[in-house]
Amino acid sequence: MSRFPRRALLCLSTATFALSSGAHATDIDCDPAAAPARQTTAHRLICESALFSMGYQRIYAEQQRMLKAGSVTEADIATFRAKRDRCDSAACLDTTFREWKSFAGRVNHKP
């Protein structure tokens, strides 16, 4: 086997691992085999859209960092999740995500 295919295989396997490990990094599991029987419309929309999925992964990571830093509480995150889970459209999710980003920006930049 030449060096190029071996290197390409290594890159491919590394990328696959990174993507698969990141897919379960949030409270929303998009694996159809693991999906709960009563998945909310918001969960379905997030799992079906790469943009919403990536956006939510970023929000989740930011929430975990802020929680560890003490700048948000579990209650803040629970409030966001409850609002997210009530969404029944892409427009609602977009608004909810933007509201979180605005909230996080204000909290992170307090004097």
C-alpha positions as CSV (number, residue, x, y, z in Angstrom):
1,M,0.0,0.0,0.0
2,S,1.4,3.4,-0.9
3,R,1.8,6.3,1.5
4,F,-1.0,8.3,0.0
5,P,-3.9,5.9,0.5
6,R,-2.7,5.0,4.0
7,R,-2.6,8.7,4.9
8,A,-6.0,9.3,3.3
9,L,-7.4,6.4,5.2
10,L,-6.0,7.8,8.5
11,C,-7.6,11.2,7.8
12,L,-10.9,9.6,6.9
13,S,-11.0,7.5,10.0
14,T,-10.0,10.5,12.2
15,A,-12.8,12.6,10.6
16,T,-15.3,9.9,11.0
17,F,-14.4,9.5,14.7
18,A,-14.6,13.2,15.3
19,L,-18.0,13.5,13.6
20,S,-19.4,10.4,15.4
21,S,-18.2,11.5,18.8
22,G,-19.6,15.0,18.3
23,A,-23.0,13.7,17.3
24,H,-23.8,12.6,20.8
25,A,-22.2,15.6,22.6
26,T,-25.5,17.2,23.4
27,D,-28.8,16.4,25.1
28,I,-30.3,15.7,21.7
29,D,-29.5,12.3,20.2
30,C,-30.1,12.3,16.4
31,D,-29.4,8.6,16.1
32,P,-32.7,7.2,14.7
33,A,-32.1,3.9,16.6
34,A,-31.9,5.8,19.9
35,A,-34.6,8.4,19.2
36,P,-37.4,8.4,21.9
37,A,-40.9,7.4,20.9
38,R,-42.2,11.0,21.5
39,Q,-39.5,13.1,19.9
40,T,-40.5,16.8,19.9
41,T,-40.8,18.7,16.6
42,A,-37.9,20.9,17.7
43,H,-35.7,17.8,18.2
44,R,-36.7,16.5,14.8
45,L,-36.0,19.8,13.1
46,I,-32.6,20.0,14.7
47,C,-31.7,16.5,13.6
48,E,-32.9,17.0,10.1
49,S,-31.0,20.2,9.5
50,A,-27.3,20.3,9.4
51,L,-27.4,24.1,10.2
52,F,-29.6,23.7,13.2
53,S,-27.6,20.7,14.4
54,M,-24.3,22.5,14.2
55,G,-25.8,25.6,15.7
56,Y,-27.2,23.6,18.6
57,Q,-23.9,21.8,19.2
58,R,-22.2,25.2,19.5
59,I,-24.9,26.5,21.9
60,Y,-24.7,23.4,24.0
61,A,-20.9,23.6,24.2
62,E,-21.1,27.3,25.1
63,Q,-23.7,26.5,27.8
64,Q,-21.4,23.9,29.3
65,R,-18.5,26.4,29.4
66,M,-20.6,29.1,30.9
67,L,-22.0,26.7,33.5
68,K,-18.5,25.7,34.5
69,A,-17.5,29.3,34.7
70,G,-20.5,30.1,36.9
71,S,-21.9,32.7,34.4
72,V,-25.2,30.8,33.9
73,T,-27.2,28.4,36.0
74,E,-28.8,25.0,35.3
75,A,-32.1,27.0,35.5
76,D,-31.0,29.3,32.7
77,I,-30.2,26.3,30.5
78,A,-33.5,24.5,31.5
79,T,-35.4,27.6,30.5
80,F,-33.7,27.7,27.1
81,R,-34.4,24.0,26.6
82,A,-38.0,24.3,27.5
83,K,-38.4,27.2,25.0
84,R,-36.5,25.2,22.4
85,D,-38.7,22.2,22.9
86,R,-41.9,24.2,22.5
87,C,-40.8,25.2,19.0
88,D,-42.8,23.7,16.1
89,S,-41.2,25.5,13.2
90,A,-37.7,26.4,11.9
91,A,-38.5,30.1,12.4
92,C,-39.2,29.5,16.1
93,L,-35.9,27.6,16.5
94,D,-34.0,30.3,14.7
95,T,-35.5,32.9,17.0
96,T,-34.8,30.8,20.1
97,F,-31.2,30.2,19.1
98,R,-30.7,34.0,18.4
99,E,-32.2,34.9,21.7
100,W,-29.8,32.5,23.5
101,K,-26.8,34.0,21.6
102,S,-27.9,37.5,22.6
103,F,-28.4,36.4,26.3
104,A,-25.0,34.7,26.3
105,G,-23.4,37.8,24.8
106,R,-24.8,40.0,27.5
107,V,-23.8,37.6,30.3
108,N,-20.3,37.1,29.0
109,H,-19.7,40.8,28.6
110,K,-20.9,42.0,32.0
111,P,-18.7,44.8,33.4
